[in-house]
Amino acid sequence: MPNRQLELFPIPPAEERVHKYPGLTGSSTLHKALQAYHAHMLKQELSHHTVKAFDSDLRLLARFLGARRLIGDIHTSQLEAFLRYLQYERKVPCKPKSLARRLTALKVFFSWLAEEGVIASDPAAPLIHRKVKTPLPRVLSDQSVADLLSATERWRRDPDTPDARPHLLVTLLLNTGLKKGECMNIDLSDIDVSNPRAASVFVRYESARQRFKERKLRLPPPFCTVFPEYVAQYQPEAKLFECTARNLEYVLDEAEKRAGLPVRSVSFEILRWTCAVRDLKRGMDEDALRRKLGLSHITWADTLEKLRVLVQPAL
């Protein structure tokens, strides 16, 4: 498919392209190119974490080749030598996942230079991505889910210190698979519980580049029952959760303890994966599940592979 796309939409020769960085040419230093690429990433509204990681990875390249190296003189063999250095010659060799990310940084950086017409060809294009196998995520069994919900329900009805928040939080995460950041970003106005049979929450993103993750998710009737209790107890004014994310992590830790579950078996990430596994077992359409989780097609491929293993019956 990628080759077909290249045939249909060929990149014109470097001399025919007009790029947005007229001061940047093949005779520019690697240092200058990295500065321009940093500015490009900021314009693309990439996350702070992504920009910081790519900057760090590309600085390693500059240290290896020399910051004054002309970008037009960088060839595939030099990039291959850099990757060998990362794997075998550094005092602290790269772990597979870090190596994969650094290879991605190289590919994206040099692809950008080629597309901008700064260099005639992309020296990183021939570099091969070797798939990194990461461990399967941990998920809760049906019994553990039942124990967790029973524990938060007892907490909710505690005669001395009733607290609706733990049950609301766990119910929300098990049924929506929201990420921690998405959970913290929910406005009260994004929640509609006027009809318990069609209750919903709208997941919003401020960044234009992440708007594809916006989605409307169903909320179960138990959420609608506990929601007014939570509002009465905590009286939030704008956000659903007007506390820190760490505070909610403490809530999950305590819920785990009250349910008698193993340490570190309940977290935002584990409940997200548990939600996905339960939905897939119930027969949810795979693309509908991808959209429910707010994942791109690229990210979904690896996620789906793991989910299919997790839902398989025991051998």
C-alpha positions in Angstrom: 0.0 0.0 0.0 2.7 2.6 0.9 4.5 1.9 -2.4 1.3 2.3 -4.4 0.7 5.7 -2.7 4.2 6.8 -3.6 3.5 5.9 -7.2 0.2 7.9 -7.2 1.6 10.9 -5.4 5.3 11.1 -6.2 7.4 13.6 -4.3 8.7 16.1 -6.9 12.5 16.5 -7.3 14.1 18.6 -4.6 14.9 21.5 -7.0 11.2 21.7 -8.0 9.9 22.0 -4.4 9.4 25.2 -2.6 9.8 24.7 1.1 8.8 26.8 4.1 12.3 27.2 5.4 14.2 29.0 2.7 17.3 29.4 4.9 17.6 25.6 5.2 19.4 23.7 2.5 21.4 20.6 2.1 24.5 22.7 3.0 22.9 23.6 6.3 24.3 22.1 9.5 22.5 19.3 11.4 22.2 21.8 14.3 20.3 24.3 12.2 18.1 21.6 10.8 17.2 20.4 14.3 16.3 23.9 15.3 14.0 24.2 12.3 12.4 20.9 13.0 11.8 21.8 16.6 9.9 24.9 15.4 8.0 22.7 12.9 6.9 20.3 15.7 5.6 23.3 17.8 3.6 24.5 14.8 2.1 21.0 14.5 0.8 21.2 18.1 2.4 18.0 19.0 2.3 17.2 22.7 5.0 18.5 25.0 6.1 14.9 25.7 6.5 14.1 22.0 8.5 17.2 21.3 10.7 16.7 24.3 11.3 13.0 23.3 12.1 13.7 19.7 14.4 16.6 20.6 16.3 14.3 22.9 16.6 11.5 20.4 17.8 13.8 17.6 20.3 15.4 19.9 21.9 12.0 20.3 22.3 11.9 16.5 23.9 15.3 16.5 26.4 14.2 19.2 27.2 11.0 17.2 27.6 12.6 13.8 28.6 16.1 14.9 26.3 19.1 15.1 28.2 20.8 12.3 27.7 17.9 9.9 26.0 19.1 6.7 22.6 17.5 6.3 23.1 16.9 2.6 26.1 14.7 3.5 24.3 12.4 5.8 23.8 8.9 4.3 22.0 5.7 5.2 25.2 3.9 6.2 25.9 6.6 8.8 22.4 6.3 10.3 22.8 2.5 10.4 26.1 3.1 12.3 24.2 5.4 14.7 21.6 2.7 15.4 24.4 0.1 16.0 26.0 2.5 18.4 22.7 2.9 20.3 22.3 -0.9 20.5 25.8 -2.2 21.2 28.4 0.6 21.8 26.9 2.9 24.4 27.6 2.5 28.1 23.9 2.0 28.6 22.5 0.2 25.5 19.1 1.1 24.2 16.2 -1.0 25.2 14.1 -2.3 22.3 11.2 0.1 22.9 13.6 3.1 23.1 15.4 2.0 20.0 12.1 1.8 18.1 11.2 5.3 19.2 14.6 6.7 18.2 14.3 5.0 14.8 10.9 6.7 14.4 12.4 10.0 15.2 15.0 9.6 12.5 12.5 8.5 9.9 10.1 11.4 10.7 12.9 14.0 10.7 14.5 13.0 7.5 11.2 12.4 5.8 10.3 16.0 6.7 13.6 17.3 5.2 12.9 15.4 2.0 9.3 16.5 1.7 10.4 20.1 2.3 12.9 19.9 -0.5 15.8 20.5 1.8 17.5 17.3 0.8 17.3 15.4 -2.5 16.5 12.0 -1.0 15.6 10.5 2.4 18.5 8.6 3.9 16.3 7.1 6.7 13.8 5.6 4.3 15.7 2.2 3.9 16.0 1.8 7.7 13.8 -1.1 8.8 11.5 -1.0 11.8 11.8 -4.2 13.9 8.6 -4.8 15.8 9.0 -4.6 19.6 7.0 -7.1 21.5 5.7 -5.6 24.7 4.1 -7.6 27.5 0.4 -8.2 27.5 -1.5 -5.7 29.6 -3.0 -6.7 32.9 -6.8 -6.9 33.1 -9.3 -7.7 35.8 -11.2 -11.0 35.8 -15.0 -10.9 36.0 -14.8 -11.9 39.6 -12.4 -9.1 40.4 -14.6 -6.6 38.7 -17.6 -7.8 40.8 -15.5 -7.6 44.0 -14.3 -4.1 43.1 -17.8 -2.8 42.4 -19.1 -4.5 45.6 -16.4 -2.7 47.6 -17.1 0.7 46.1 -20.8 0.2 46.6 -20.2 -0.6 50.3 -18.1 2.5 50.5 -20.9 4.5 49.0 -23.3 3.3 51.6 -21.0 3.5 54.6 -23.2 4.6 57.5 -20.4 6.8 59.0 -18.6 8.2 56.0 -20.5 7.5 52.8 -18.6 8.4 49.7 -20.2 8.2 46.2 -17.0 9.1 44.3 -15.2 5.7 44.3 -18.3 4.0 42.9 -18.9 6.7 40.3 -15.2 6.6 39.2 -14.9 2.8 38.9 -18.3 2.6 37.1 -17.2 5.3 34.7 -13.9 3.7 33.8 -15.2 0.2 33.5 -17.9 1.3 31.1 -16.1 3.9 29.0 -12.4 3.0 29.0 -11.4 6.6 29.4 -7.8 7.6 29.8 -6.7 9.4 33.0 -6.3 12.7 31.1 -9.7 12.4 29.4 -11.3 11.7 32.7 -9.8 14.8 34.3 -11.0 16.9 31.4 -14.7 16.1 31.6 -16.9 19.1 32.1 -20.2 18.7 33.9 -21.8 20.1 30.8 -20.4 17.2 28.8 -22.5 14.7 30.9 -26.2 14.1 30.0 -28.1 11.9 32.4 -31.6 13.3 31.7 -32.6 9.9 30.2 -30.9 7.0 32.2 -31.5 4.7 29.2 -29.5 7.0 26.9 -27.1 8.7 29.2 -23.8 9.9 27.7 -20.5 11.7 28.2 -18.8 13.7 25.5 -15.0 13.4 25.4 -13.4 16.6 24.2 -9.9 17.7 23.1 -8.6 21.2 22.8 -5.8 20.5 20.3 -7.0 20.5 16.7 -4.6 17.6 15.9 -6.4 15.4 18.5 -9.9 16.2 17.5 -10.2 12.7 15.9 -10.3 11.4 19.5 -13.5 13.3 20.4 -16.4 11.0 20.9 -19.7 10.5 22.6 -19.9 7.5 24.9 -22.8 5.8 26.6 -23.1 5.8 30.4 -24.7 2.8 32.2 -27.8 3.3 34.4 -25.7 2.7 37.6 -23.7 5.8 36.8 -26.9 7.8 36.5 -28.0 6.6 39.9 -24.8 7.5 41.7 -24.1 10.8 39.8 -26.6 13.0 41.8 -25.2 11.6 45.1 -21.7 12.5 44.0 -22.7 16.0 42.9 -24.5 16.5 46.3 -21.4 15.4 48.2 -18.6 17.1 46.3 -20.5 20.0 44.7 -18.3 20.3 41.6 -18.8 23.6 39.7 -17.3 23.1 36.3 -15.3 19.8 36.0 -16.6 16.4 37.0 -13.5 15.8 39.1 -12.2 19.0 40.7 -9.2 17.4 42.3 -5.8 16.2 41.1 -5.3 13.0 39.0 -3.1 11.7 41.8 -6.1 12.1 44.2 -8.2 9.8 42.0 -5.3 7.3 41.9 -5.4 7.2 45.7 -9.1 6.5 45.4 -8.4 3.5 43.1 -5.7 2.3 45.4 -8.1 2.4 48.4 -10.9 0.7 46.4 -8.4 -2.1 45.4 -7.5 -2.6 49.1 -11.2 -2.7 50.2 -11.9 -5.2 47.5 -9.1 -7.5 48.7 -7.4 -7.4 45.3 -3.6 -7.7 44.7 -1.5 -4.6 45.0 -1.3 -2.5 41.8 -4.1 -4.4 40.2 -6.5 -1.4 39.8 -5.4 1.6 37.9 -6.7 3.9 35.1 -4.8 1.8 32.5 -5.9 -1.6 33.8 -9.5 -0.5 34.0 -9.3 0.9 30.4 -8.0 -2.5 29.1 -10.5 -4.3 31.2 -13.3 -2.3 29.6 -11.9 -3.1 26.1 -11.7 -6.8 26.8 -15.2 -7.0 28.2 -16.6 -5.1 25.2 -14.8 -7.4 22.7 -16.0 -10.5 24.6 -19.6 -9.1 24.3 -19.2 -8.9 20.6 -18.7 -5.2 20.0 -17.6 -4.4 16.5 -13.8 -3.9 16.3 -13.9 -0.5 14.6 -16.6 0.7 17.0 -14.3 -0.3 19.9 -11.4 1.5 18.3 -13.5 4.7 18.1 -14.8 4.2 21.6 -11.1 4.1 22.9 -10.2 7.1 20.8 -7.4 5.4 18.9 -5.9 6.0 15.5 -5.8 3.2 13.0 -2.1 2.9 13.4 -2.2 2.6 17.2 -5.2 0.3 17.0 -3.4 -2.4 15.1 -1.1 -3.2 18.0 -3.9 -2.8 20.6 -6.2 -5.1 18.7 -3.5 -7.8 18.5 -3.2 -7.8 22.3 -7.0 -7.7 22.8 -7.4 -10.8 20.6 -5.0 -12.7 22.7 -6.6 -11.6 26.0 -10.1 -12.7 24.9 -9.0 -16.1 23.7 -10.3 -19.1 25.8 -7.7 -20.8 28.0 -5.9 -23.7 26.3 
